[in-house]
């Protein structure tokens, strides 16, 4: 997963209205309820079916850290899908998405102006159309670079060109060398 995917996952998890199950037994029971069989859960987290049954009964309470991480990831991926779906729909239709980042921005500008890329720390609220494009691209399996380009176009329109009020000669904006990127919707 790329940086943009991770940022979307973090934003999804911030949308939880209730915390996921805490105990190992409760997490395994939740996964069994979602995936229907212990065999499917075993395949999902990479352990034997018997191990899943032991976790479920409480016979084993402390899996190795790598397995515990996979269990946590599987639970969080399936936890409150309706809440996440509603938040994404709101972002894509009305609210938009807020992007906070520190990255190197480069751009193509007219001759006589500077087009040297430089690090900027920006927090910009992008309109719903960019949220929709970002979610559609992610669902279609777009690369991290393609999703960066969508965000860069949003920054160009909203931040650099101020909705068409300045820097009209600015053409291509690129987003490189990301220190961090966080999304909120």
Beta strands, then each sheet from edge to edge (+ up, - down):
strand 1: 97-107
strand 2: 118-126
strand 3: 173-184
sheet 1: 2+ 1- 3+
end
